[in-house]
Amino acid sequence: MTGVALTAGCTAGPQPDATVGTGAYHDVPGLPEAALETMNQPQYANGRWAISVVDLETGETLIDLDGDKMAEPGSFVKTYSTGAAWVEWGPDHTVTTPVKQSGSLADGVLAGDLVLVGQGDLTMGGRTKSDGTVDFANLDHNDANPLPGATLTSEDPLAGLDELAAQVKASGISRVDGDVIVDDRLFSGELAGEPITPILINQNLLDVLVTPATAGEPATAALTPAVSPWKLVSEVQTVEAGGETEISDPEVSPDDPHTIVISGTIAEDADPALKVFVIDDPATFARTAFIEALQRAGVAVAADATAVNPAAALADRATVDALPNVAELESLPLAEEATYVMKISYNRGAQTLVCRLAAEAGDPTCKSGMSVIQKIWDEAGLDTTGASLIDGSGLAGNYITPENAVQIQSLMAARPDAERWRATMPILGVDGSLADVQADSPAAGKVFAKTGTLLGGDSFNTRYRLATKTLGGVMDTAKGRQLAFTVIMNQGFTDDIEGVFTANDDVGAVAAAIQEAY
């Protein structure tokens, strides 16, 4: 698409013709014809596109297609939540998760409790590569159930707990006669019915990896991390090569609340398939995992390892805070946490950052988190009336204008750590949620942008409704310019799940056309 012509004009309000409802966009000032061809495909005929593009050096608006109109952005909202944490704390900010000791220690025996105090560390040492950076899969385990192809990283998700346990042992404790308690009172929130808490072990997920065997034989299934009392029952059968792979989402057995059951089929020639089970009591899960880590480190624990976390036995927070530390785990820097959230679009991670901001402001309920974020952005110079947000992850009900999204990118691009912020975002055709988008385009590797997707159903017509596909960030253009941009498509339709991936590529194609034209 190199050298594609632009339509006349660069700054006037964009206008598709009177038949916008049929998807007939043309003569949009500044927008390349290649982008218009993508936008005018039949699957978007009943939808709406909104685009804003600004030159970061001059501040000139190059493209304005309904840039001042509200649209649902999906997970692009993470730019607002994660960006607010970045503005507030800076990319090198860390949190430290302590293990506190109560009671007395004599001859290696602690006549008291160990208290693991959650601080909202998103990875708890479970995704740290040897070079100290965060590891992620381009399609992460957080999305394993709705989307095929998710994979696991190689790091041990219990590595942080093992490190804490080793420190406890090194402090002189070889036996705990009291209890082990997880203090998760820093904040308490919810997102889409799932708990947002300050303790996260393996993102509070149990991973179920199913590997095909020989056709006609049961598939192999493994549950990780291995934490008592959780067990797995697999009823997945291997079918002939080329056959259907269809595996149920993990469910709790009606006979045992700690037994996970999966069923279905996997083709003999299929790659291993990943499913996940969401832990509904993260504190108890973390307590058991920590006790087992202590035992691996040579620290005996008298208390029942699989009992419910005894939170009622905790002293008040001030008293716990004043207890001596026997172990500490420092989180990855915020730049790495932000990379994990942004590259893979980690919903609960983004909302955890909202809760961390709220807790720092004195609110452990997370309810004030969005107003805290608004204040941060307002003080940074953002016109916050250009957004209407209800959460930090990008669920349905959030609205922004493309202009406002571009303003955020412009503010971040003016910071001395702008390059580090840019690096947190998926790169077109390279990694994260953009790894397979426009990979063969000349724009690949030159567009750094957050994606957003909201998918609904159309039972009336038995098809999928693409409530939104969004892409926004910054780009280095073919002619050496640096642009901030946002592209939003609302209300497209597709007959199958593959159309969702196609739409992701189409929004990327619009961005690529802009990158190549300028």
Helices and strands as residue ranges (DSSP letters): G 20-22, H 33-39, G 42-44, E 48-55, E 61-65, G 74-77, H 78-89, E 96-101, E 104-106, E 109-111, E 114-117, G 141-143, H 159-170, E 175-176, E 180-183, E 189-191, E 194-196, G 202-204, E 205-211, E 220-224, E 231-239, E 246-247, E 251-253, E 256-267, E 273-278, H 282-296, E 300-301, G 311-313, H 317-322, E 325-330, H 334-344, H 347-360, H 369-380, G 384-386, E 387-388, E 399-400, H 402-413, H 418-424, G 432-434, E 447-458, E 463-476, E 482-494, H 498-517
